[in-house]
Amino acid sequence: MIINNFKKLNCQYVAVRSSATTEDGKENAWAGQLDTFLYIDEKNIISAIKNAWKSLYGLRALYYGKKNNQVLNNSISVVVQKMINSTSSGIAFSINPTNNKNNIVIEAIDGQGEAIVSGAVTPDTYEVNKENLNIISKTINKQKFKIIENLKTIDDNNSSQKLSDDKIIELSKVIIEIENKYGYPVDVEWAIEDDILYILQARPITTNKPISKDTEILLNKVIDKKNWEFLWLREFCWFVENTEVYATTKEYQNKFLGFDIATKNRLCINGDEYTLAYDSDYENDKLNEYCKDKSFLKDFVKKDFEIEKDTIDYIEYLQNKDFSSLKDNELIDEFKAFNEAYIKSFVPCVIIPEDYVHNKVIEQLKKVGFDDKTVTEIISEVAKCPNHDKIYYNDEPLDLLKIALKKKNGVNIDEDIKEHIKEYGWLKDPCIVEDVSFTEEEYNDRINTLINLDVERRIDEIYQVRKENDESINTAKEKYCLDAETIDLIGVLRDFTFLHTYTAQNTDHLFHTGRHTLFKEIEKRINIGDNDIVSMGDKEIIELLSKTIDRETALKHVQDRKKGFAIVWLDSKVYFVYGTEANFIANEVSNLYKIVKEEYEETDSSVIKGNVANPGKVKGIARILDEYEDVKKVNIGDIIIASMTTPIFVSAMEKASAFVTDEGGITCHAAIISREFGVPCIVGTICATKKIKDGDYIEVDAYKGEIRIINESKR
């Protein structure tokens, strides 16, 4: 029967779409939960229908259904439609998701809609007034490729309007009809073939959610992008998050670097950060364009170092400045100067071309004739962090070892500890809401552990590693007879490897210093505590100092953010949501793109795989580190398992025999410390903290990049 009806459609291809009994209803949108199959021929129609049925029991659909109490009561049918070979297609919203419920927003691209739904291309955006059908605005974007009949066609010069004005009006009329029919705003997928408009799907926007319609549509736009990848959790205070937003924009990147790779799509929701895989192509395209200037990368490095010098100089200025004698208007000017300096310091942290340069080095090595095996050997030997300047994260453990050696030799270390706190105490989470620093007691606890180890050997090994790092580029040059162009490119890679950590530490140090100098005076003037001030943005602080906003209003904003916040970058525009609405977005996005990923990893192979950051092979007891208090459970020889490591975990890392992290690359904190401590390290496993439990006896093979659970603890 299915084959016979397929023949009646009199077409070569069909689209196979799922239609659950509760899908796309007024109460639950089910957007993106079930599968659609395009360009299905007669030979594959049966298997496509089966797979559409099966998608009701996929991880994503199960999570969504369970959350809405629909798993057991839901059922599914499958719709088979003639395949539309669209010359243009897109998505339309019957209300504007950001500012006007009386306007329609239409997004359009050339070719099939797959490219817009996946986020691979940036669509044109048209806005139409519902009442008079006037086209209010048009944003035309360059489309580098399109998909026609399931084939990707490169079109670098396509900067034309994708949908004619007449078609924009025609589509708007249909959108209004659909909204009127259902009685609530809709999200519509459309396509045009042979100048005929087709409506592929109309998805009503749900109304039983504890969020506004604008936020609901914003969430739907996020979901429509699909392919979000969870990166990491960052628990920064709002002032830091707000500064990062500035640093991601064209305005400030051009101001401080002279070029931009402005953030296109990104999510930061209660500290959880997500990105779109497709955006890496956009970033690489921009870098490729800039690198047509042969000196670009070296100039980039030079500019970064200039910014770091300015940051360090400004930190010294803050440390020596008396703000108490300033008038209010002078204090405002000082705060504006701080804010500008902080944004400037942040810009190099959001444009980190390390991966791009890493790939360029690989291309260059292959270009000059090295095979894959030799390329891997060279990269492992030269992709090290050079010792250009002080790296606090690296030097703190070394300096504490020196203090431990003094104590071991019977020298009084009281003054050394005080100096150590002054120099390094701020490393304990400098960007969170709470103002914390390492204490004398914490450092003494670490020293008491270190003096029982071979301190002299550890110090010698760290210096030896640093010496080898600095010499590795010359050693490789002689060993592999590398030419000048290759050596220059490797030098740039090493510079950016250093800058990756150097820029972050200086930005953190600047914020900590400003918090303990300038911000202390601001606290007194506006009568608001430290935790609340760092939960404000720059404009609110200026308004309070200028007395253009009252204290109660400002504190209400703070309380809303403390309940929850969402920063959403979509096609280079930034949206902010606070309070319970932000928490709702956090839950939805987590279920779709974070929890499902973790669950998938848990059901995957029994062998956990990652990237080797430092080779070696050990067995030991796994200790999961989620927070600072967890460092107390680590004993000598244990293996640290963490989402990522930071300086707050160093006291545990000094005792561990290996490090394993969910996140990070070969230049992350865990990787750098592992090389200095001489212990095996595997990073970027994604799921180690989910598959391994505290107390498991495991093997870390950092030659192969594999972790195996030998004996499970009682779970």
JOBELNOR-V262541 format. One line per field, one symbol per residue. ss: DSSP state (@ for helix, = for strand, . for the rest). A space follows every 50 residues. Layout:
BEGIN
ss = ???
END
This chain:
BEGIN
ss = .@@@@@@@.....=======...............=====.@@@@@@@@@ @@@@@@@.@@@@@@@@@........=======.....======....... ..========...@@@@......======.....=====...======.. ========......@@@@@@@@@@@@@@@@@@...========..===== ====........@@@@@@@@@@@@@..======....@@@@@@@@@@..@ @@@@@@@........====..=====..@@@@@@@@@@@@.....@@@@@ @@@@@@@@@@@@@@@@@@@@.......@@@@@@@@@@@@@@@@@@@@@@@ ...@@@@@@@@@@@@@@....@@@@@@@@@@@.........@@@@@@@@@ @@@@@@@@.....@@@@@@@@@@@@@@............@@@@@@@@@@@ ....@@@@@@@@@@@@@@@@@@@@@@@@@@...@@@@@@@@@@@@@@@@@ @@@@@@@@@@@@@@@..@@@@@@@@@...@@@@....@@@@@@@@@.... @@@@@@@@@@@@@.======..======@@@@@@@@@@@@@@@@@@@@@@ @@.....==.====..=========..@@@@@@.....====....@@@@ @@@....====.......@@@@@@@@@..====....@@@@.....==== =....======....
END
